[in-house]
Amino acid sequence: MRNIWFALSVTLMVQIFVSASSVTVSVLAPVVAAEIGISPRYIGLFVAILYMVAMISSLISGDFITRYGAVRVSQICLIFCAVGLMFSTLASIPMMILSAMLLGVGYGPVTPASSHVLMQNSPVNRRAFVFSFKQSGVPAGNALAGVMVPFLVLVVDWRGAALVVGGLCLLSVLASEPVRVKLDVDAEPKHSLQMRGMGKPIKMIFSKPELWKVTFGSLFYAMLQLCFITYFVTYLMVGRNLSLVDAGGILAAAQIGGISGRIFWGFVADRFFSPRVVLGFLGLSMSVVMVCFLSLGEGCPYPVMLILSVLFGTLAIGWNGVYLAELARLAPTGETGSVIGGGLFFTFLGVVVGPPIFGMIVTVANSYEIAFMVFATLCVVSGISILCNFGGGGVSFPVK
């Protein structure tokens, strides 16, 4: 029981600082872009490069986790993030591309590594909660960067802000070292690294209907989640005539909902319904809440928008931990890292392709509402598919 607290503490710390490092450059985009002499909108390319590299690094992480241990791999990821932020301070287009690639290398393997640790150390009847609690580190890290980085810019300039976040990543490496020996006991130093086996995690995903249905659900859920985060402030300002401050408050409310939602749905998946049922319900529910938000009248009170935003965040940002717990449950013994790496390949794919597709729909249809409706519909289809009995015929709702 003691090991689970060690495992949860270390993986949560790593997740918070890796997540914070991954969004630091996005927070700094206006000042960095001004210094380089480009438009801040090109931050989208930076994020795309980061997640495309993360897709690849998550695929190959399984063998590294088996050979070196999950905590050691997490430490290496933190170092990559710190070095990536260091290169971002050189403020040139080639260095920013290199920065995005290094951050992507660091970002991709963290979740497979932490999932491996938690799978080995968490009791079965608490696994969804443990995974979800750890995943709350993603919005927590994003919020930390959003609050801390602008303040640091005022105190030590933007380069100093990036270096401080990188320094925190390095301190996390040192902080995790005392417990690494306790948690990396299953490392296999003689395990061979087979770079040609990059397709193995994807093959494993397609080996079971349970796995590929849940994984493709995550692809569409990630699309809606990222499109909301990327475009909803703009939609509120253009379509609802809200100020930047008010629109930003709506987005912040959703992030708060996401933090609490990740923990709450993990608890529900452990105590009441199976993770599969929870995931299917979340796909349907996030779509319904999005439609409700889009249907609000022109004079809708701001507090009502805040309440709906918190609810949407609870659903659309709160699914990740339950998803990872289900992948871990379905993974063959000893293959947790590989299966989750394969699942994250498709999740990150949704992150990469979702916003550009959304932008094209807005351009063609000249409507943010239609674009959000398209992605909400995809989540409905995915939710129903996940809920359908994998053996064929009908829908099942297993309870605990």
N, C-alpha and C positions, 0 to 999 in steps of 0.2 A: 504493500500500500504506500510505503514511503517513496518508492521509485516513481509512482505515478505523479506525485507532486514535483519531484525533481524533473521528470520528463515534461510535464505541462508547463512548469516555470521556464525551462530553457527554450522549449519550442515556441512559447508565446513571446518571449523576449526576442528571439531571432525573427519571428514573423513581423513583429512591430517595427523593428529597425530596417529589415529588408524592404518592407512596404513603404516606410517613410523615405528611404533612399530612392525608391523607384518613382516617387512622385515629386521629389525635391526639385528636379529640373523643370517640371511642369509648373510648379509654383513660382519658380524664378523666370519663367518664359519671357515676360515682358522686358525685364532688364537684360537678360542674356541676349535676346534677339536684338535689342537696341545696340548692344555693344558689337555684335557680329555684323549688324547691318542688314538683317532680314526681317520678314514679318513674323509676329508671334504665332500666326496660324500654322507655321511649319513645325510647331511642337507636336502636331499630329503625326508627322513622319518620324520624329524621335520616338514617340510612344509605340508606333507600329514596328520600328526596328527592334525596340526593346522586347516586345512580345513575340515577334517572329523568332528571335534568338532564344527566348525563353521556351518556345515550343520545342526547339531542337534540344536544348539542354535538359528539359524535363524528360525527353525520350531516352537519353543516354544515361540518366542519373542512376538507374537501377543497379547496374554493375558496380558503379563507384560506391554506392551505399553499402552493397554487400561486401566489397573489399576493404573499404576504409572505415566504415561505420557511419551511421546517420548523423551523429553530432559532429564528427570531423568534417563531413561534407557540408553541413550547415555552417561551420566555421569558415570553410573555404569560400562559401557563397558570400558571407559577410565581408570577407577580404576583397572579393571581386567587386562588390558594391562600393566599398570604400575607394578602391582604385578608380572605378568608373566615375565617381563624383570628383575625384582629384583631376582627372582628365577633362571634365566639363569646365573646370576653372580656366583652362587654356583658351577658351572662347574663340574657336575657329570651327568652320563647318566639318573638316576632317576629324578634329578632336571630339566634336559633339557626336558624330557617327560612332567613333570608337567608344565614347562614354556610354552610348545607348547599348552597344553590343556587350560591353563588360557588365553593365547592369542586368542585361537579359541573361547572361551566363549565370549571374548570381541569383536571379529571381526564380528561374525555372526549377532547379532541383530542391528548393527549400521545402515546398509542400510534400513531395514524395519522401524526403528525408524525415521531416517531422512526423509524417503519417506512419512511417516505419517504426519510429520510436514509440509513438502512442499506441500503435497496434500491439507492440510487444509488452507494454506496461500497463495498459488500461483494462479494467474488468469488462467483460462482454456486456453486462447490463448497464454500463455507464459510457459505452464507447461513443455513441452519437453525441452525447453531451460534451465529452472530453474533446472530440474533434471540433465541435462547433465552438467551444470556448476558445480553443487555440486559433480558429479562423477569425474570431472577433479581433484578433491582432491586425488583420488587414485594414478594416475601416479605422481602427484605433491608430494605426501607423499613419494612415492618410490624414486623419484629423490632427495628429501630432505635428506632421510636416506643415499642414495648413496653418496651424497656430504659431509654431516655433520659427519656421523659416522667415516669414515676413518680419518678425521681431528681430531676428538675427541680422537681417539685411540692414535694418536701421542702426544696429549696434556695431557690426563689423564688416559691412558691405556684403554683396552677394557671393563673392568668392569665399569669404570667411564662413558664410552660412552653409555653403556646400561642404566645406571642409569640416565644420563642426558635426554635421550629420554623418559624414564619413568616419570621423573620430569616434562617434558613438557606436558605429558598427564594429570598429576595432576593439573598443572597450567590451563589447558584447562577446567577442571572441575570447578575451581573457576571462570574463565572468563565467563563461560556459565550460572552461577547461576543468575546473575541479570535479564536475559531475560527469565529464565525458567518459572516464574509465568505467564508471558504474553503468552507463547507458549503452556503451559501444561494445559490450561483452560478446555480441554475436558477430562481430566483424571477422571476415575471412581473408587475411592478408594474401593468401595464395590464389584467391579467386581471379580468374583471367578477365581482362577488360576486352570485350569483343565489340569494337566500334561498328563492325559489320552487322551487329544485331540490333540496329536502331529500329528495325521493323518489328521486333519481337513484342514490345509493349502494345503496338497497334493490333497485331495478330491476336494478342490475348484479349483485347477489348471485344473483338469480333468473334471470340470463341464461345460466348454465351449470350443469348438474347437479353438476359438481365443486364449484362454489362453494357451492351451497345445501346439499348434503349435509354438507360440512365445517362450514359455519356452524351448521346445526341441531345437529350433533354438539356444537359448542362450547356451545350453549344448555343442553343436558342435562348436559354435563360441568361447566359452571359451577354448575348447580343442586346437583349432588352435592358439589362442592367447597365451596360456601358453606354448605350445610346441615351439612356436617361441621364446618366452622370455627365455625358458630353454635351447634350443638346437641350436639356430641359430648361436651363437658365435662359438660353437664347429664345426658346419657345415662349417662356413666360414674359420675357421683355417684348418680343415682337407680337405675339398673339394675344397676350393678356395685358399688355401695357404696364407691367410691373417695373419698378426701379431695379437697378442692379442689386442693391442692398436687400430688397424684399425677395427678389428671385433667388439670391444666394442663401437667404434664410430658409427658403423652401428646400433647397438642395441639402443644406446642413441638417435640417430636420429629418430628411430621409436617411442620412448617414447615421444619425443617432438611432433611428429605428433599426437600421441594419445591424448595429452593434448588439442591441438588445435582442433582435430577432435571431441572430446566429445562436445565442445562448438558449433562448426560449425554445426554438424548434429542435435543438439537440435534446433538450429535456423531454419534449413531447415524443420524439422518436425513440427514446429509451423507455419511457414509462407507459405510453398509451397506444401509439400506432407504430407500425414498422416504418423504417426510413423510406421505403419505396412509396408507401401511401402518403407520407408527409411531403415527399418531393412532388408527387403528382398533384396533391392539393395545392401546393405553393404555386405551381405553374398555372393552374386555373385561377387561383385567387389573385395573383399579381396582375393578371390580364383584366379581371373584373374591376379591380381598383383603378387601373390605368384608364379603362373606359369611363369609369365614374368621374375621374379627374377631368378627362377631355370633354365630358358632357356638362361641366359646371357652366352656369350662366355668366354673363359679363360682370354682373354686380356681386359675384360671390364674395362673401366676407373672407378676409385674409386668414383668420383662425381656422376656418373650415379647410382651406388649402393646406395649412400646416398639419392639421390632423390627418388628412388624406395622404400627405407626403410621408409622415411618420409611418402610417399603416403600409404604404407602398414599400418603403424602405425595409420594414420588418419582413416583408414577403420577398421582394425582388433582390435584396442584398443579404437576406438571412438564410439562403438555401445552401450555401457552400459547404458548411461543416457537415450537414446531414449527407450531402452528396459524397464527400470524401469518406465518411464512415461506411456508407453503402459500398463504395468501391473496395474499401479495405475488407469488408465482410465477404465480398464475392471473390476476392483474390485468392489464388492458390497459396498454400502455406509457403512462406519465405519469399513470395513475389509481390508483396504489398507495394514496394517502391516502384516496381516496373509497371504494375497495373495502374497505379495512380499517375505515374508519368505518362502512360498512354492516354488516360482519361483527360489529363490536363492539356495534352496536345490539342485535343478538340475544343476544350474550354477556352484555351488561349486563341485558337483559331476564330472562335466567336468574337473574342475581344478585338482581334485584328480586322476582321472583315465586316463586323457589324456596323460601326460608325460610317465607313465609306459607303456601304449599301444604303444606309439611312439617308446620308447626304444626297445620293443619287435619286432616291425616291422623293425627297423634298424638292429637288430641282425639277424633276419631271412633273410631279403632281402639284407643286407650289403649295404644299400643305404639310405642316408638321404633324397635324392630327392624323392624316392618312398614314404617314410613315410610322407613327407610334402604333396605330391600329394593326398594321401589317405585322409588326414584331409581336404584338400582344396575341394575335391569332396564331402565330407559330408556337408561342408558349402554351396556348390552349391545346393545340394538337399534340405537343410533346407531353403535356400533363396527362392527357387521356391515354396516350401510348404507354406511359410509365405505369398508370393505374391498371391497365388491362392485364389480366392474368397471363403470365408468360407461357403457360402451358397451352394457351389458346382458348378462346371462347369465354367471354364474360369478363367481369371486373371483380376483383376481390379486395376486401378491406380488412386485412389481418390486424388484430389488436394484440396488445401485450398481455 
